[in-house]
Amino acid sequence: MAIPFEHKKFSYELTHDEIGELPEIYTFMKEYFGEKPYFSCTRETLSNRSVEHYHMHFIPGALQGKFLRKMLEGQGFPIHEDLPL
């Protein structure tokens, strides 16, 4: 997980300097995971958090269609068609 040093609730609150550091974060994570598959995501909803804050996840493994569908449905997005596996 990556979070800014200063408290931010949303990505639009990031300063130009903080946004400029994003390539360094992605380079670090790419080196950290090496050849292993991983995916990243950013969550900016206000529900289900003990403290509202902006953060990015870097999660090992491959995100497959059935997991993406379950994640989106869990966030309240209606899915009306099958996603490829």
C-alpha positions as CSV (number, residue, x, y, z in Angstrom):
1,M,0.0,0.0,0.0
2,A,1.2,3.5,-0.8
3,I,-0.1,6.7,0.9
4,P,1.0,10.3,0.8
5,F,2.9,11.6,3.8
6,E,0.3,14.3,4.3
7,H,-3.3,13.3,4.9
8,K,-5.4,13.4,1.7
9,K,-8.9,12.0,1.1
10,F,-8.9,12.1,-2.7
11,S,-6.4,12.0,-5.5
12,Y,-7.4,15.5,-6.7
13,E,-5.9,16.8,-3.4
14,L,-2.4,15.6,-4.4
15,T,0.0,18.4,-5.0
16,H,2.0,18.6,-8.3
17,D,5.1,17.3,-6.3
18,E,3.2,14.3,-5.0
19,I,1.9,13.5,-8.4
20,G,5.4,13.8,-9.7
21,E,6.5,11.1,-7.3
22,L,4.1,8.5,-8.7
23,P,6.6,7.2,-11.3
24,E,9.1,6.5,-8.5
25,I,6.5,4.5,-6.6
26,Y,5.6,2.4,-9.7
27,T,9.2,1.9,-10.5
28,F,9.9,0.7,-7.0
29,M,6.9,-1.7,-7.0
30,K,7.9,-3.1,-10.4
31,E,11.4,-3.8,-9.1
32,Y,10.0,-5.2,-5.8
33,F,7.7,-7.7,-7.6
34,G,10.2,-8.4,-10.4
35,E,8.7,-11.0,-12.8
36,K,5.8,-11.9,-10.4
37,P,2.4,-10.7,-11.5
38,Y,0.7,-7.9,-9.5
39,F,-2.0,-5.3,-9.9
40,S,-2.6,-1.9,-8.5
41,C,-5.7,0.0,-7.7
42,T,-6.8,3.2,-6.0
43,R,-9.7,3.4,-3.7
44,E,-11.4,6.8,-3.1
45,T,-14.8,5.9,-1.7
46,L,-15.8,7.2,1.7
47,S,-17.7,4.2,2.9
48,N,-16.4,1.4,5.0
49,R,-13.3,3.2,6.2
50,S,-12.3,3.9,9.8
51,V,-10.3,7.0,8.6
52,E,-11.1,8.6,5.2
53,H,-7.8,8.6,3.3
54,Y,-6.4,8.2,-0.2
55,H,-4.2,5.2,-0.8
56,M,-3.0,2.9,-3.6
57,H,-2.9,-0.9,-3.3
58,F,-0.2,-3.1,-4.9
59,I,-1.4,-6.7,-4.7
60,P,0.5,-9.8,-5.8
61,G,-1.2,-12.1,-8.3
62,A,-3.3,-11.6,-11.4
63,L,-6.7,-10.0,-11.2
64,Q,-9.1,-12.3,-13.0
65,G,-12.5,-11.5,-14.4
66,K,-14.5,-13.4,-11.7
67,F,-12.6,-11.6,-8.9
68,L,-13.1,-8.2,-10.7
69,R,-16.8,-8.9,-11.0
70,K,-17.1,-9.8,-7.3
71,M,-15.2,-6.7,-6.3
72,L,-17.3,-4.4,-8.5
73,E,-20.6,-6.0,-7.3
74,G,-19.4,-5.6,-3.7
75,Q,-18.8,-1.9,-4.3
76,G,-22.4,-1.5,-5.6
77,F,-21.8,-1.5,-9.3
78,P,-24.5,-3.5,-11.1
79,I,-23.1,-6.1,-13.5
80,H,-25.5,-7.4,-16.1
81,E,-23.2,-9.4,-18.4
82,D,-20.6,-12.0,-17.9
83,L,-17.0,-10.9,-17.7
84,P,-14.3,-13.1,-19.4
85,L,-12.3,-15.2,-17.1
